[in-house]
């Protein structure tokens, strides 16, 4: 990544500088309400972020985690299409701009438009972008728009929809995904890594495929998901470093947390999906590594990599949840 582009550290610095004046008790109360909304199941027809204190608490509580989850999804798109870069980007329901920070960190110079129905969120997003020092973020357009069935989008290279679908009713979710699919060359949808978040991702995935897009990530294919509904869910994990402000607002003591998320990336241009994706944390045992995989032939299977596999075994010990398997420069184990 170009050193001039935004990083998680730069985002935390921007948040700390803007949120110093927020009383901890007020922040904690707002966070409690936001957690209830985040973990709840009831869609709303009004903005979740109501005022400046809500937005400030949200920024401290959720922006670093959202940034890391979207950054992971964008990295998968870059792996599948290393020669493609968006010139234009629309962040639907972008709020304070976490996904836009991730996009600006993945590619240099996309023209970003952030759409959200909460003006306080847009206002803080503008402030964060201004102090970022990143030209693409400082040039972003922050536009108030109702995120609903009547949303209109101009043609755009990339659309991101992160942690938005759970706030919408089923018919509005469908309309929003269809609108994104019609307007964009690439669509990235991210939701919480929960069973219901995964269900929304599968719903979006199906609609994107029906609209003529092909899945670039995380799946190795665009066929039906092999997971039997109700038996499991596909999700991944991103490590999030906690600033002192983040720990204060969330009431935690650890210097990090793991953000669980589900996502889908679909495109109208050709990509090269992975041969297989590691769908669980690898189990490292004496002389062997157990990898749970989703493969191109739709099968979910476990691969056992042992010392006899030599370089593959060494690679397996370094493989993480969500990675491609095997690494691009190595062949598949015999029998796989």
WOWO-V740872 format. One record per residue. N is the residue number from 1. RES is the residue in one letter. PSI is psi in radians with two decimals (* if undefined). NEAR is the number of other ideal C-beta (glycine too) atoms within 8 Angstrom. D_FIRST is the distance of its C-alpha to the first C-alpha in Angstrom with 1 decimal. Layout:
N:RES:PSI:NEAR:D_FIRST, N:RES:PSI:NEAR:D_FIRST
This chain:
1:X:2.38:6:0.0, 2:X:2.32:5:3.8, 3:X:-0.32:4:6.2, 4:X:-0.18:5:8.4, 5:X:2.78:10:7.2, 6:X:2.62:10:9.2, 7:X:2.99:8:9.1, 8:X:-0.61:11:12.2, 9:X:-0.72:7:13.6, 10:X:-0.65:11:13.6, 11:X:-0.77:16:15.3, 12:X:-0.66:13:17.8, 13:X:-0.72:8:18.7, 14:X:-0.72:11:19.4, 15:X:-0.78:16:21.5, 16:X:-0.70:11:23.4, 17:X:-0.54:8:24.3, 18:X:-0.32:12:25.7, 19:X:0.10:12:27.5, 20:X:-0.56:6:29.3, 21:X:0.01:3:32.6, 22:X:2.11:11:32.8, 23:X:2.27:5:35.7, 24:X:-0.71:8:34.7, 25:X:-0.75:6:37.7, 26:X:-0.71:10:36.9, 27:X:-0.77:16:33.3, 28:X:-0.73:11:34.6, 29:X:-0.75:8:37.2, 30:X:-0.70:13:34.7, 31:X:-0.72:13:32.3, 32:X:-0.76:8:35.4, 33:X:-0.68:9:36.1, 34:X:-0.65:14:32.6, 35:X:-0.73:9:32.5, 36:X:-0.72:8:35.7, 37:X:-0.74:10:34.3, 38:X:-0.68:8:31.1, 39:X:-0.11:5:33.2, 40:X:3.13:6:36.0, 41:X:0.09:4:37.1, 42:X:2.01:4:38.8, 43:X:2.79:8:37.1, 44:X:2.72:8:37.7, 45:X:0.32:4:38.6, 46:X:2.73:4:37.5, 47:X:2.40:9:34.2, 48:X:-0.62:10:33.4, 49:X:1.92:11:32.1, 50:X:-0.60:7:35.3, 51:X:-3.08:7:34.8, 52:X:-0.71:8:32.8, 53:X:-0.69:10:33.4, 54:X:-0.82:14:32.3, 55:X:-0.74:16:29.1, 56:X:-0.75:14:28.3, 57:X:-0.74:16:29.1, 58:X:-0.78:15:27.1, 59:X:-0.76:14:24.0, 60:X:-0.65:15:24.4, 61:X:-0.74:12:25.5, 62:X:-0.46:11:23.3, 63:X:-0.80:14:20.2, 64:X:-0.70:16:18.0, 65:X:-0.75:11:19.2, 66:X:-0.76:14:18.9, 67:X:-0.86:14:15.3, 68:X:-0.68:13:14.5, 69:X:-0.81:14:16.8, 70:X:-0.67:16:15.4, 71:X:-0.68:13:11.8, 72:X:-0.74:13:13.4, 73:X:-0.70:14:15.3, 74:X:-0.62:12:12.6, 75:X:-0.65:9:10.8, 76:X:-0.67:14:14.4, 77:X:-0.74:15:14.8, 78:X:-0.66:9:11.8, 79:X:-0.65:9:13.5, 80:X:-0.43:14:16.7, 81:X:1.22:13:15.9, 82:X:-0.37:6:13.1, 83:X:0.00:3:14.7, 84:X:2.47:8:15.2, 85:X:2.36:5:13.7, 86:X:2.43:13:15.8, 87:X:-0.44:7:17.4, 88:X:2.59:11:19.2, 89:X:2.33:15:18.8, 90:X:2.21:16:21.6, 91:X:1.75:16:21.2, 92:X:2.20:14:24.7, 93:X:0.58:13:26.0, 94:X:-0.27:15:22.8, 95:X:-2.12:14:24.7, 96:X:-0.02:12:22.7, 97:X:0.36:15:19.5, 98:X:-0.78:16:17.4, 99:X:-0.59:15:16.4, 100:X:-0.62:17:15.7, 101:X:-0.74:15:13.2, 102:X:-0.72:13:11.5, 103:X:-0.76:17:11.7, 104:X:-0.44:15:10.5, 105:X:-0.32:10:7.3, 106:X:-0.66:10:7.1, 107:X:2.58:8:8.5, 108:X:2.08:7:9.5, 109:X:0.11:7:13.2, 110:X:2.48:14:14.9, 111:X:2.02:10:18.3, 112:X:2.41:16:18.9, 113:X:2.18:12:22.3, 114:X:2.18:16:22.9, 115:X:2.25:13:26.3, 116:X:2.73:15:28.2, 117:X:-0.03:8:31.9, 118:X:1.86:12:31.6, 119:X:-0.66:6:31.7, 120:X:-0.63:12:31.1, 121:X:-0.76:14:27.8, 122:X:-0.71:14:26.8, 123:X:-0.80:11:28.1, 124:X:-0.62:14:25.9, 125:X:-0.74:16:22.9, 126:X:-0.75:9:23.6, 127:X:-0.81:9:24.0, 128:X:-0.73:17:20.7, 129:X:-0.68:14:18.9, 130:X:-0.73:7:20.9, 131:X:-0.12:9:20.2, 132:X:-0.54:13:16.4, 133:X:0.11:5:16.3, 134:X:2.05:12:13.8, 135:X:-0.76:6:15.7, 136:X:-0.68:12:15.1, 137:X:-0.72:15:16.2, 138:X:-0.45:10:19.0, 139:X:-0.05:7:20.2, 140:X:2.61:13:20.3, 141:X:2.26:6:23.8, 142:X:1.90:11:25.3, 143:X:2.30:8:28.4, 144:X:2.27:7:31.0, 145:X:2.47:8:32.0, 146:X:2.13:6:34.0, 147:X:1.56:13:31.9, 148:X:-2.89:9:34.8, 149:X:-0.42:7:36.6, 150:X:0.12:5:37.1, 151:X:2.32:13:33.5, 152:X:2.37:5:32.9, 153:X:2.38:13:29.6, 154:X:2.77:6:29.1, 155:X:2.41:5:27.3, 156:X:2.67:14:23.5, 157:X:-0.82:10:20.6, 158:X:2.33:15:19.2, 159:X:2.30:15:21.1, 160:X:2.42:18:20.0, 161:X:1.69:15:22.9, 162:X:2.17:16:22.0, 163:X:0.74:9:24.9, 164:X:-0.67:11:27.3, 165:X:-0.56:12:29.6, 166:X:-0.33:12:31.5, 167:X:-0.10:10:32.7, 168:X:2.68:12:34.4, 169:X:2.85:7:37.6, 170:X:-0.75:6:37.5, 171:X:-0.62:7:38.7, 172:X:-0.68:11:36.2, 173:X:-0.82:13:33.4, 174:X:-0.79:10:34.6, 175:X:-0.69:11:34.9, 176:X:-0.78:17:31.5, 177:X:-0.72:16:29.8, 178:X:-0.70:10:32.1, 179:X:-0.78:11:31.2, 180:X:-0.75:14:27.4, 181:X:-0.65:14:28.2, 182:X:-0.50:8:30.4, 183:X:-0.49:11:28.0, 184:X:2.71:15:24.5, 185:X:-0.44:9:23.0, 186:X:2.41:17:20.8, 187:X:2.28:17:21.7, 188:X:2.11:17:19.9, 189:X:2.24:17:22.4, 190:X:2.38:15:21.9, 191:X:2.88:15:24.9, 192:X:2.57:11:25.9, 193:X:1.00:13:26.3, 194:X:2.89:10:30.1, 195:X:-0.72:6:32.7, 196:X:-0.55:9:33.3, 197:X:-0.75:15:29.6, 198:X:-0.69:14:29.3, 199:X:-0.68:10:32.5, 200:X:-0.63:13:31.0, 201:X:-0.74:14:28.0, 202:X:-0.70:9:30.5, 203:X:-0.80:11:32.5, 204:X:-0.73:14:29.6, 205:X:-0.81:14:28.6, 206:X:-0.71:8:32.3, 207:X:-0.65:12:32.4, 208:X:-0.74:15:29.2, 209:X:-0.74:12:30.7, 210:X:-0.47:6:34.1, 211:X:0.00:9:32.5, 212:X:0.05:6:31.4, 213:X:2.80:11:27.7, 214:X:2.53:10:26.5, 215:X:2.21:14:24.6, 216:X:-0.50:13:21.1, 217:X:2.72:15:20.3, 218:X:-0.18:12:21.2, 219:X:2.57:12:24.5, 220:X:0.00:10:25.1, 221:X:2.98:9:27.7, 222:X:0.23:6:29.1, 223:X:-3.13:4:32.5, 224:X:2.51:4:33.9, 225:X:2.30:7:32.2, 226:X:-0.12:8:34.3, 227:X:2.19:9:34.5, 228:X:2.20:6:38.0, 229:X:2.33:5:37.9, 230:X:-0.15:3:38.8, 231:X:-0.46:5:38.3, 232:X:3.10:5:34.6, 233:X:2.59:11:31.3, 234:X:2.15:12:27.8, 235:X:2.92:11:25.1, 236:X:-3.13:13:22.1, 237:X:2.42:12:20.7, 238:X:2.32:12:17.7, 239:X:2.25:9:17.9, 240:X:2.11:12:18.0, 241:X:2.37:10:18.4, 242:X:2.24:13:21.5, 243:X:2.96:10:22.1, 244:X:-0.64:7:25.7, 245:X:-0.76:11:26.2, 246:X:-0.77:14:24.9, 247:X:-0.63:13:27.3, 248:X:-0.81:9:30.1, 249:X:-0.67:13:29.9, 250:X:-0.16:10:29.6, 251:X:0.41:6:32.2, 252:X:2.88:8:30.2, 253:X:-0.42:3:30.0, 254:X:2.61:7:27.2, 255:X:0.04:5:23.9, 256:X:2.94:8:22.1, 257:X:2.85:9:23.0, 258:X:2.08:8:22.2, 259:X:2.07:13:21.8, 260:X:2.29:9:23.5, 261:X:2.71:16:22.8, 262:X:2.63:16:23.8, 263:X:2.87:16:22.1, 264:X:2.45:15:22.6, 265:X:2.20:16:20.6, 266:X:2.56:13:22.9, 267:X:2.81:15:22.7, 268:X:0.02:8:25.3, 269:X:2.86:8:23.6, 270:X:2.42:6:23.5, 271:X:3.03:11:20.9, 272:X:1.56:5:21.1, 273:X:2.82:11:21.5, 274:X:2.77:11:21.4, 275:X:-0.67:9:24.7, 276:X:2.70:13:25.0, 277:X:2.32:14:23.2, 278:X:2.07:15:23.9, 279:X:0.02:10:25.6, 280:X:2.87:6:26.6, 281:X:2.18:6:25.7, 282:X:2.49:12:26.7, 283:X:1.95:6:30.0, 284:X:2.08:5:30.1, 285:X:3.05:7:33.7, 286:X:1.99:3:35.6, 287:X:0.08:5:35.0, 288:X:2.75:10:33.2, 289:X:2.26:13:30.4, 290:X:2.16:10:31.2, 291:X:2.16:13:28.6, 292:X:2.18:9:29.4, 293:X:2.58:13:28.2, 294:X:2.24:12:28.3, 295:X:2.98:11:28.9, 296:X:-0.40:8:29.3, 297:X:0.31:5:33.1, 298:X:-0.07:8:32.9, 299:X:2.43:7:34.0, 300:X:2.20:9:32.9, 301:X:2.84:7:33.6, 302:X:2.28:7:33.1, 303:X:2.30:11:32.1, 304:X:2.05:8:33.3, 305:X:2.14:11:31.5, 306:X:3.06:8:33.6, 307:X:-0.49:7:33.7, 308:X:-0.27:5:35.5, 309:X:-0.03:10:32.4, 310:X:-2.00:7:31.0, 311:X:-0.59:7:27.3, 312:X:-0.68:12:27.0, 313:X:-0.76:14:28.4, 314:X:-0.67:8:25.9, 315:X:-0.67:11:23.1, 316:X:-0.63:13:24.8, 317:X:-0.41:8:25.0, 318:X:-0.01:6:21.2, 319:X:2.49:12:20.8, 320:X:2.82:8:20.1, 321:X:2.20:10:21.5, 322:X:-0.19:11:19.8, 323:X:2.78:9:18.6, 324:X:2.51:11:19.8, 325:X:2.39:14:22.9, 326:X:2.97:12:23.5, 327:X:2.61:9:20.2, 328:X:-0.53:5:20.0, 329:X:0.01:3:21.3, 330:X:2.58:8:24.3, 331:X:2.85:5:27.5, 332:X:2.61:6:28.9, 333:X:2.57:10:31.6, 334:X:2.37:4:35.1, 335:X:-0.22:3:36.8, 336:X:*:5:33.8
